[in-house]
Amino acid sequence: MKTQVLPVNEQSITLAAQLLRQGDLVALPTETVYGIAADARNGQAVHKIFEAKGRPQDNPLIVHICGMEMLRGIVAEVPPRAEKLAAAFWPGPLTMVMPRGREVSEVTCAGLDTVGVRMPSHPVVQAVIRASGVAFAAPSANLSGKPSPTNAQDTLADMDGRLPLILDGGESAVGVESTVVSVVGEHPMLLRPGYVTKEQMEAVLGEEVLVSPAILEKLQEGEVARSPGMKYKHYAPKAQVTLLRGSFAAYRDYLAAHAEPGVWALCFDGEGAQLPVPSIEYGRNHDGVTQARHLFTALRDLDRQGARVVYARCPEQSGVSMAVYNRLIRAAAFRVVNL
């Protein structure tokens, strides 16, 4: 299969819409990361996503819509909490897990009785949904386990020959996948952190949002993944990544003691020049927004540089930084050293 990369214009959006309607895949930009889209109601089309990514079949996908009216058939009901959160954060980088509707394919939901839905704010996604009339399932457009792509070039590096079309809409603004919150059950629960924070949702809902233990720890054996990003090693470069938690001085000393060919640092802005090993910077200290925007590109750059071992500065675990920590802890396969 030949993969076309086309700039976003009326013709390429029309082509994308046509491909989706006929059961094919399209990779396209969202405000979070680039995604691979297929008609969420068409199980055969959605199955192609799992094949293109090499994604495990029990890892559910998120359905993307461009208006509240599209929820009909996708979800069985819209809980009051979902209405409040939608009014505050949609369109935007928030996915809500709701009771699954009859029209969405079982393949999309990995056989679960719930479905994750979001209304992205990126104009390209909205234009493709409107042009096609298709609510589509779309995970990140990377090979399973690798860092998610935030531009068309990194998408092509993983997906060349695996799907017919990539729409090039420039860099994604957020840089990490959407927040996922479950609004079914007695209490709302954060399943995957992102740009919309726990604190922001609590302010809208007027109640505590619980945090799934799987955000910061491995799922227990036999536990069901209710959201993408919970179950498997994710977001990882080829290098072995270890998180180092502690002060900058302790981090620098640890690197000095472990410096050898192939060892790289993943550090905060302005720190690289002070380190005894080559480094890539991924955002400002105490600033989860800049860290999120640059994290996946930095991880892919480490591959391009041939890094063998990476020691990463540990971000904070609140606000948007929780999303960065969640991605890094999985990229590191839960290897953390307390300095």
C-alpha positions as CSV (number, residue, x, y, z in Angstrom):
1,M,0.0,0.0,0.0
2,K,1.3,3.5,-0.9
3,T,0.7,6.1,1.9
4,Q,0.0,9.6,0.7
5,V,0.9,12.6,2.9
6,L,-1.3,15.6,1.9
7,P,-1.6,19.1,3.2
8,V,-5.0,20.0,4.6
9,N,-7.3,21.5,2.1
10,E,-10.8,21.0,0.7
11,Q,-9.7,18.2,-1.6
12,S,-7.7,16.2,1.0
13,I,-10.6,16.5,3.5
14,T,-13.0,15.2,0.8
15,L,-10.6,12.3,0.1
16,A,-10.3,11.5,3.9
17,A,-14.1,11.5,4.2
18,Q,-14.5,9.2,1.3
19,L,-11.9,6.7,2.7
20,L,-13.7,6.7,6.1
21,R,-17.1,6.0,4.5
22,Q,-15.7,3.1,2.5
23,G,-14.1,1.5,5.6
24,D,-10.5,2.6,5.2
25,L,-8.1,4.3,7.6
26,V,-7.0,7.9,7.7
27,A,-4.3,9.4,10.0
28,L,-4.9,13.0,10.9
29,P,-3.9,15.7,13.4
30,T,-5.8,16.4,16.6
31,E,-5.0,18.9,19.3
32,T,-3.5,16.1,21.4
33,V,-1.5,13.9,19.1
34,Y,-2.0,12.4,15.6
35,G,-4.6,9.6,15.4
36,I,-5.6,6.8,13.1
37,A,-9.3,7.0,12.3
38,A,-11.9,4.4,11.2
39,D,-15.7,4.3,11.3
40,A,-16.5,3.4,15.0
41,R,-19.7,1.6,13.8
42,N,-17.8,-0.6,11.3
43,G,-16.0,-3.5,13.1
44,Q,-14.1,-4.6,10.0
45,A,-12.7,-1.0,9.5
46,V,-11.8,-0.7,13.2
47,H,-10.0,-4.0,13.1
48,K,-7.7,-2.5,10.5
49,I,-6.5,0.0,13.2
50,F,-5.4,-2.9,15.4
51,E,-3.5,-4.4,12.5
52,A,-1.8,-1.2,11.4
53,K,-0.6,-0.5,15.0
54,G,0.1,-4.0,16.1
55,R,-2.3,-3.1,19.0
56,P,-3.6,-5.8,21.4
57,Q,-7.3,-6.5,20.8
58,D,-8.3,-5.9,24.5
59,N,-7.2,-2.3,24.5
60,P,-10.3,-0.1,23.8
61,L,-10.4,2.8,21.4
62,I,-11.9,6.3,21.8
63,V,-14.8,7.5,19.6
64,H,-14.5,11.1,18.2
65,I,-17.6,13.2,17.4
66,C,-18.2,16.8,16.4
67,G,-21.5,17.6,18.1
68,M,-23.6,16.4,21.0
69,E,-26.3,15.0,18.6
70,M,-23.7,12.4,17.4
71,L,-23.8,10.7,20.9
72,R,-27.1,9.1,19.9
73,G,-26.4,5.4,19.3
74,I,-22.8,5.8,20.4
75,V,-23.7,5.9,24.1
76,A,-26.8,4.4,25.8
77,E,-27.2,7.4,28.1
78,V,-25.5,10.7,28.9
79,P,-25.1,10.9,32.6
80,P,-25.6,14.3,34.3
81,R,-21.8,14.5,35.1
82,A,-21.0,14.1,31.4
83,E,-23.3,17.0,30.5
84,K,-21.5,19.2,33.0
85,L,-18.1,18.2,31.8
86,A,-19.1,18.5,28.2
87,A,-20.4,22.1,28.8
88,A,-17.0,23.0,30.4
89,F,-14.4,21.1,28.3
90,W,-15.9,20.1,24.9
91,P,-14.7,20.6,22.3
92,G,-11.3,19.8,23.8
93,P,-8.9,17.1,25.0
94,L,-11.3,15.3,27.4
95,T,-12.6,11.7,26.9
96,M,-15.6,10.5,28.9
97,V,-16.3,6.8,29.5
98,M,-20.1,6.3,29.3
99,P,-22.5,3.3,28.9
100,R,-22.0,1.9,25.4
101,G,-24.7,2.4,22.8
102,R,-26.0,-0.2,20.4
103,E,-24.5,1.3,17.2
104,V,-20.8,1.3,18.2
105,S,-18.8,-1.8,17.2
106,E,-17.8,-4.3,19.9
107,V,-14.3,-4.2,18.3
108,T,-14.1,-0.4,19.1
109,C,-14.9,-1.1,22.8
110,A,-12.8,-4.2,23.2
111,G,-16.0,-6.0,24.2
112,L,-16.7,-3.7,27.2
113,D,-20.1,-2.4,28.1
114,T,-18.7,1.2,28.1
115,V,-17.3,3.4,25.5
116,G,-14.9,6.4,25.6
117,V,-16.0,9.5,23.6
118,R,-14.5,12.9,23.0
119,M,-15.2,15.9,20.9
120,P,-11.9,17.2,19.7
121,S,-11.3,20.9,19.1
122,H,-8.9,20.6,16.2
123,P,-10.5,22.1,13.1
124,V,-9.2,19.3,10.8
125,V,-10.8,16.5,12.8
126,Q,-14.1,18.5,13.0
127,A,-14.0,19.1,9.2
128,V,-13.4,15.4,8.4
129,I,-16.2,14.3,10.8
130,R,-18.6,16.7,9.2
131,A,-17.6,15.9,5.6
132,S,-17.9,12.1,6.2
133,G,-20.8,12.0,8.7
134,V,-18.7,9.3,10.5
135,A,-18.1,9.2,14.2
136,F,-14.7,7.5,14.2
137,A,-12.6,5.5,16.5
138,A,-9.0,6.8,16.7
139,P,-6.0,5.8,18.8
140,S,-2.7,7.5,18.5
141,A,-1.0,7.0,15.1
142,N,2.1,5.1,16.3
143,L,3.2,1.5,16.3
144,S,1.9,0.0,19.5
145,G,4.2,0.7,22.4
146,K,6.2,3.6,20.7
147,P,5.9,7.3,21.6
148,S,2.8,8.9,20.1
149,P,3.4,11.1,17.0
150,T,2.7,14.9,17.2
151,N,3.4,15.6,13.5
152,A,2.9,14.1,10.1
153,Q,6.5,13.1,9.7
154,D,6.7,11.0,12.8
155,T,3.3,9.5,11.8
156,L,4.7,8.5,8.4
157,A,7.8,7.0,10.1
158,D,5.5,4.5,11.8
159,M,2.6,4.1,9.4
160,D,4.2,4.2,5.9
161,G,2.6,1.4,3.9
162,R,0.1,0.6,6.6
163,L,-2.7,3.1,5.7
164,P,-3.6,5.1,2.5
165,L,-3.6,8.7,3.8
166,I,-2.0,11.0,6.3
167,L,-3.3,14.6,6.6
168,D,-0.5,17.0,7.5
169,G,-1.9,19.7,9.9
170,G,1.3,20.7,11.5
171,E,2.3,20.1,15.1
172,S,-0.2,19.1,17.7
173,A,-0.6,21.8,20.3
174,V,-1.1,19.7,23.5
175,G,1.4,16.9,22.8
176,V,-0.1,14.1,25.0
177,E,-3.3,12.1,24.6
178,S,-6.6,13.2,26.1
179,T,-7.6,13.0,29.7
180,V,-9.9,10.0,30.2
181,V,-12.5,10.1,33.0
182,S,-15.2,7.6,33.7
183,V,-18.6,9.1,34.6
184,V,-20.3,5.8,35.2
185,G,-20.7,4.4,38.7
186,E,-21.0,6.1,42.1
187,H,-17.9,8.4,41.7
188,P,-16.2,9.9,38.7
189,M,-12.8,8.3,38.2
190,L,-9.7,9.6,36.3
191,L,-8.4,6.7,34.1
192,R,-5.7,8.6,32.2
193,P,-4.4,12.0,33.0
194,G,-4.0,14.7,30.3
195,Y,-4.4,18.4,29.6
196,V,-7.7,18.7,31.4
197,T,-6.7,18.1,35.0
198,K,-8.3,16.4,38.0
199,E,-8.5,19.7,39.8
200,Q,-10.3,21.4,36.8
201,M,-12.9,18.6,36.7
202,E,-13.5,18.7,40.4
203,A,-14.2,22.5,40.2
204,V,-16.9,21.8,37.5
205,L,-18.5,18.8,39.2
206,G,-18.3,20.0,42.8
207,E,-17.1,16.6,43.9
208,E,-13.9,14.6,44.2
209,V,-12.6,12.8,41.1
210,L,-11.0,9.6,42.2
211,V,-7.7,8.5,40.6
212,S,-7.4,5.0,39.3
213,P,-4.4,3.2,40.8
214,A,-3.4,2.2,37.3
215,I,-2.4,5.8,36.4
216,L,0.8,5.5,38.5
217,E,1.1,1.8,38.9
218,K,0.8,-1.4,36.8
219,L,-2.6,-3.0,36.4
220,Q,-3.0,-6.0,38.6
221,E,-3.0,-9.4,36.9
222,G,-6.4,-10.1,35.3
223,E,-7.6,-6.5,35.7
224,V,-9.6,-5.1,32.8
225,A,-8.3,-2.0,31.0
226,R,-11.2,0.5,30.9
227,S,-9.2,3.1,29.0
228,P,-6.4,3.2,26.5
229,G,-3.0,3.7,28.1
230,M,-3.7,1.6,31.2
231,K,-2.5,-1.9,30.6
232,Y,0.6,-2.1,28.5
233,K,4.1,-0.7,28.3
234,H,3.5,2.5,26.2
235,Y,5.3,5.5,24.8
236,A,8.7,3.9,24.9
237,P,11.8,4.7,22.8
238,K,14.2,1.9,21.9
239,A,16.4,2.9,24.7
240,Q,16.0,1.6,28.3
241,V,14.4,4.6,30.2
242,T,14.8,5.0,34.0
243,L,13.2,7.9,35.9
244,L,15.4,9.6,38.5
245,R,13.5,11.3,41.3
246,G,15.3,14.0,43.3
247,S,17.1,17.3,43.1
248,F,19.0,18.5,40.1
249,A,22.4,18.1,41.9
250,A,21.6,14.5,42.8
251,Y,20.5,13.9,39.2
252,R,23.8,15.3,37.9
253,D,25.9,13.3,40.3
254,Y,24.0,10.1,39.4
255,L,24.7,10.7,35.7
256,A,28.4,11.3,36.4
257,A,28.6,8.0,38.2
258,H,26.8,6.2,35.3
259,A,28.3,8.0,32.3
260,E,29.4,5.8,29.5
261,P,28.9,5.6,25.7
262,G,25.2,5.4,24.8
263,V,23.9,7.0,28.0
264,W,21.7,10.1,27.5
265,A,19.8,12.5,29.8
266,L,16.2,13.6,29.3
267,C,16.1,16.8,31.3
268,F,14.4,20.1,31.8
269,D,15.1,23.2,29.8
270,G,18.4,24.9,30.6
271,E,19.9,21.8,32.4
272,G,21.6,20.0,29.5
273,A,24.8,22.1,29.4
274,Q,25.5,21.3,33.1
275,L,25.4,17.5,32.6
276,P,28.2,15.1,32.0
277,V,26.4,13.1,29.3
278,P,24.6,14.2,26.1
279,S,21.0,15.4,26.7
280,I,17.7,16.3,25.2
281,E,15.5,18.8,27.0
282,Y,11.7,18.3,27.2
283,G,10.2,21.4,28.8
284,R,10.5,23.7,31.8
285,N,10.7,22.4,35.4
286,H,7.4,22.8,37.2
287,D,5.6,23.4,33.9
288,G,3.6,20.4,32.8
289,V,2.2,22.2,29.8
290,T,5.6,22.6,28.1
291,Q,6.7,19.2,29.2
292,A,3.6,17.6,27.6
293,R,4.1,19.5,24.4
294,H,7.7,18.3,23.9
295,L,7.8,14.9,25.6
296,F,7.0,12.5,22.7
297,T,9.2,14.4,20.2
298,A,12.0,14.2,22.7
299,L,11.6,10.5,23.2
300,R,11.7,10.0,19.4
301,D,14.7,12.2,19.1
302,L,16.5,9.9,21.6
303,D,15.9,7.1,19.1
304,R,17.2,9.2,16.3
305,Q,20.4,9.9,18.3
306,G,21.0,6.2,19.0
307,A,20.6,6.5,22.8
308,R,21.0,3.1,24.5
309,V,20.2,4.1,28.1
310,V,18.2,7.2,29.1
311,Y,18.0,8.7,32.6
312,A,15.0,11.0,32.8
313,R,14.3,13.9,35.2
314,C,11.1,13.0,37.1
315,P,8.2,15.5,36.7
316,E,5.7,16.4,39.3
317,Q,2.6,14.3,39.8
318,S,-0.2,16.9,39.9
319,G,-1.9,19.1,37.3
320,V,-0.8,18.5,33.7
321,S,2.5,17.1,35.0
322,M,0.5,14.1,36.2
323,A,0.0,13.3,32.5
324,V,3.7,13.6,31.8
325,Y,4.6,11.4,34.7
326,N,2.0,8.8,33.6
327,R,3.6,8.6,30.1
328,L,7.2,8.5,31.4
329,I,6.5,5.8,34.0
330,R,5.2,3.6,31.3
331,A,8.0,4.5,28.9
332,A,10.3,3.4,31.7
333,A,8.4,0.2,32.3
334,F,8.0,1.5,35.9
335,R,11.7,1.8,36.6
336,V,12.2,4.6,39.1
337,V,15.3,5.5,41.2
338,N,14.8,7.7,44.3
339,L,18.0,9.7,44.6
